[in-house]
Amino acid sequence: MNKIRLLGIFLLVLMIVIAVGVVYAHVVYQQGWVYWSQDDCVFGRSEISHGNYGKGYVRVDTQAYRGTSTPSGYYPCSTYMNRPPGFMAQKVVLYKWTGSQWAVCWETPWLYNPIETWWIMFDTHFMNVPCGSGYYANYGAHFEYNGGWHGGWIWSGAHYLPAQ
């Protein structure tokens, strides 16, 4: 009888863990290289989520890399590259699906790194879904300056956000 009871408790705990994982698995993102050269690369990530209490959350991450020479060869985009203040920029453009097209709902101004760094990140949790319930996507910009602005945009993918 104890083995059956133990098995029942184990299965109950497993179901709770799976259910909690499903409840909190409300993040949609895309990431990848938005610019790649031999010695100058930009990696970006654009994300959208339910955020706190299902009211909406967006995030963008931008990282700068350079190549590295070693005795065994040259490896492009393998080492973090610190950029001076103002040499990294990113932006969030939040789109909402209208039923026939994607329309801009909300956006940030261009955001720049205030200190020397190789990585910048912006995120915000909305107090309420900005344009009412519906499908949203984050179109994030990821750029760094190295003799010119290099980078690109990443679409997060769509995510349904309910109005609260």
C-alpha positions in Angstrom: 0.0 0.0 0.0 2.8 2.4 0.7 4.3 1.9 -2.8 0.9 2.7 -4.4 0.6 5.8 -2.1 4.1 6.9 -2.9 3.5 6.4 -6.6 0.3 8.5 -6.4 2.1 11.3 -4.6 4.9 11.2 -7.2 2.4 11.4 -10.1 0.5 14.3 -8.4 3.8 16.3 -7.9 4.7 15.5 -11.5 1.4 16.8 -12.8 1.7 20.0 -10.7 5.3 20.6 -12.0 4.1 20.1 -15.6 1.0 22.4 -15.0 3.2 25.2 -13.5 5.6 24.9 -16.4 2.8 25.3 -18.9 1.3 28.3 -17.0 4.7 30.1 -17.0 5.8 29.0 -20.5 4.4 32.1 -22.1 7.6 33.5 -23.7 8.0 33.8 -27.5 11.4 34.9 -28.9 13.8 34.8 -31.8 17.5 35.3 -31.6 20.5 35.2 -33.9 23.2 37.1 -35.7 21.9 40.3 -37.3 25.3 41.3 -38.6 28.4 39.1 -39.3 31.7 40.0 -40.7 35.3 38.8 -40.1 35.9 41.1 -37.1 32.6 42.8 -36.3 29.4 40.9 -35.4 26.0 41.7 -33.7 23.8 39.2 -32.0 20.2 40.1 -31.1 17.2 38.6 -29.2 13.6 39.9 -29.4 11.1 38.6 -26.9 7.5 39.0 -25.9 5.7 37.4 -23.0 2.7 37.6 -20.7 5.0 39.3 -18.2 3.8 39.8 -14.6 0.2 38.9 -14.2 -0.5 38.5 -17.9 -0.3 42.3 -18.7 2.5 42.1 -21.2 6.3 42.2 -21.3 8.8 42.9 -24.1 12.6 42.6 -24.1 15.5 43.2 -26.5 19.1 42.1 -26.0 22.0 43.3 -28.2 25.6 42.0 -28.0 28.7 43.0 -29.9 31.5 40.6 -30.8 34.8 40.6 -32.6 37.1 37.9 -34.0 40.0 36.3 -32.1 43.4 35.1 -33.4 44.9 32.0 -31.8 47.8 29.7 -32.7 45.2 27.3 -34.1 43.6 29.9 -36.4 41.2 32.9 -36.6 37.7 32.6 -35.1 35.3 35.3 -36.3 32.7 36.6 -33.8 34.1 34.7 -30.9 35.0 37.4 -28.3 32.9 40.1 -26.7 33.7 43.6 -28.1 33.3 46.5 -25.6 31.8 49.5 -27.3 32.1 53.1 -25.9 29.0 54.9 -24.6 26.5 55.6 -27.4 28.1 53.0 -29.8 25.3 50.4 -29.2 21.6 51.1 -30.0 18.4 49.2 -29.8 14.7 49.8 -30.1 11.4 48.0 -29.5 8.5 48.3 -31.9 5.4 46.5 -30.5 3.0 45.4 -33.2 -0.6 44.2 -32.7 -2.5 42.0 -35.2 -5.7 43.9 -36.4 -7.2 40.9 -38.0 -5.8 41.8 -41.4 -2.4 43.3 -40.8 0.2 44.1 -38.2 -0.1 47.7 -36.8 2.3 49.6 -34.5 0.9 49.8 -31.0 3.8 51.1 -29.0 7.5 51.8 -29.5 10.5 53.1 -27.6 12.9 55.8 -28.8 16.3 54.6 -29.8 18.1 53.4 -26.7 21.9 53.7 -26.4 24.5 52.2 -24.0 25.3 54.7 -21.3 28.6 53.0 -20.4 31.3 51.0 -22.2 30.0 47.5 -22.6 29.6 44.6 -25.0 25.9 43.9 -24.1 22.8 46.0 -23.6 19.2 44.9 -22.7 15.9 46.7 -22.4 12.8 45.2 -20.9 9.5 46.5 -19.7 6.4 45.1 -18.0 3.2 46.9 -19.0 0.7 47.8 -16.3 -2.0 46.8 -18.9 -1.8 45.4 -22.4 -1.2 48.6 -24.4 -3.8 48.1 -27.2 -6.2 45.7 -25.7 -6.3 41.9 -25.9 -4.9 40.3 -29.1 -1.9 38.9 -30.8 1.3 41.0 -30.3 4.9 40.8 -31.6 8.1 42.6 -30.7 10.2 43.8 -33.7 13.5 44.6 -32.0 16.4 46.6 -33.5 20.0 45.6 -32.6 22.9 47.8 -33.8 26.5 48.7 -32.9 28.7 51.4 -34.3 32.2 50.4 -35.7 33.0 52.7 -38.5 29.3 52.7 -39.4 26.1 51.3 -37.9 25.9 47.5 -38.2 23.0 45.3 -37.2 19.5 44.5 -38.0 16.0 43.7 -36.8 14.5 40.6 -35.3 10.8 39.7 -35.2 10.0 37.9 -31.9 7.1 35.8 -33.2 3.4 36.4 -32.2 2.0 35.9 -28.8 -1.6 36.3 -27.5 -2.0 38.8 -24.6 -5.3 39.0 -22.9 -6.6 42.4 -21.6 -6.8 42.7 -17.8 
